[in-house]
Amino acid sequence: MAAPVSVERFVKELEALKAEMDAGKLAHGEYDRRLARALGELRERGLDADRGRVTAAIDDAAKRGIITPAVKDHLVKRLGLS
């Protein structure tokens, strides 16, 4: 089994998705597919952080505008943080 995904790597993936969306290189459907793939990887490999650290990283990403409130809610639900 592969090593767990670091929270930092997951946030970098979110940042990359945001940058591509902002640059017009990514359609909404493709954003959704890539986000789903990232979440699938997390399900398979897990995260290397506790619940509090993951929640803090997602909150920070939302505050910095990397993810929308809707994406934040989706991540919280999918990662079982609610």
C-alpha positions as CSV (number, residue, x, y, z in Angstrom):
1,M,0.0,0.0,0.0
2,A,1.2,3.5,-0.8
3,A,2.1,6.0,1.8
4,P,-0.6,8.5,3.0
5,V,-1.0,11.8,1.1
6,S,0.4,14.8,3.0
7,V,-2.0,17.6,3.8
8,E,0.5,20.0,2.1
9,R,0.4,18.0,-1.1
10,F,-3.4,18.0,-1.1
11,V,-3.5,21.8,-0.6
12,K,-1.0,22.2,-3.4
13,E,-3.3,20.2,-5.7
14,L,-6.2,22.5,-4.8
15,E,-4.0,25.5,-5.5
16,A,-3.0,24.1,-8.9
17,L,-6.7,23.5,-9.8
18,K,-7.5,27.1,-8.8
19,A,-4.7,28.5,-10.9
20,E,-5.7,26.5,-13.9
21,M,-9.4,27.6,-13.5
22,D,-8.3,31.2,-13.1
23,A,-6.2,30.9,-16.3
24,G,-9.1,29.5,-18.2
25,K,-7.3,26.2,-18.8
26,L,-9.8,24.1,-17.0
27,A,-13.5,23.7,-17.6
28,H,-15.8,23.2,-14.6
29,G,-16.4,19.6,-15.5
30,E,-12.7,18.9,-15.6
31,Y,-12.2,20.6,-12.3
32,D,-14.9,18.3,-10.8
33,R,-13.2,15.2,-12.3
34,R,-9.8,16.2,-11.0
35,L,-11.1,17.0,-7.6
36,A,-12.9,13.6,-7.5
37,R,-9.7,11.9,-8.5
38,A,-7.8,13.7,-5.7
39,L,-10.5,12.6,-3.2
40,G,-10.3,9.0,-4.5
41,E,-6.6,9.0,-3.9
42,L,-7.2,10.2,-0.3
43,R,-9.7,7.4,0.2
44,E,-7.2,4.9,-1.1
45,R,-4.1,6.2,0.6
46,G,-5.4,8.2,3.5
47,L,-4.1,11.5,4.9
48,D,-1.0,11.9,7.0
49,A,-2.7,14.3,9.5
50,D,-5.2,14.3,12.2
51,R,-8.7,15.6,11.9
52,G,-7.9,19.0,13.4
53,R,-4.9,19.6,11.0
54,V,-7.0,18.6,7.9
55,T,-9.8,20.9,9.0
56,A,-7.4,23.8,9.6
57,A,-5.9,23.3,6.1
58,I,-9.3,23.3,4.4
59,D,-10.4,26.4,6.4
60,D,-7.2,28.1,5.4
61,A,-7.7,27.2,1.7
62,A,-11.2,28.7,1.9
63,K,-10.0,31.9,3.6
64,R,-7.3,32.3,0.9
65,G,-9.9,31.9,-1.9
66,I,-8.3,28.6,-3.2
67,I,-11.7,26.8,-2.8
68,T,-15.2,28.2,-2.7
69,P,-17.5,27.7,0.3
70,A,-19.3,25.0,-1.7
71,V,-16.1,23.1,-2.4
72,K,-15.2,23.5,1.3
73,D,-18.5,22.0,2.3
74,H,-18.1,19.2,-0.2
75,L,-14.5,18.4,1.1
76,V,-15.7,18.4,4.7
77,K,-18.5,16.0,4.0
78,R,-16.4,13.7,1.7
79,L,-13.5,13.5,4.2
80,G,-15.9,12.8,7.1
81,L,-15.0,16.0,9.0
82,S,-18.5,17.2,9.6
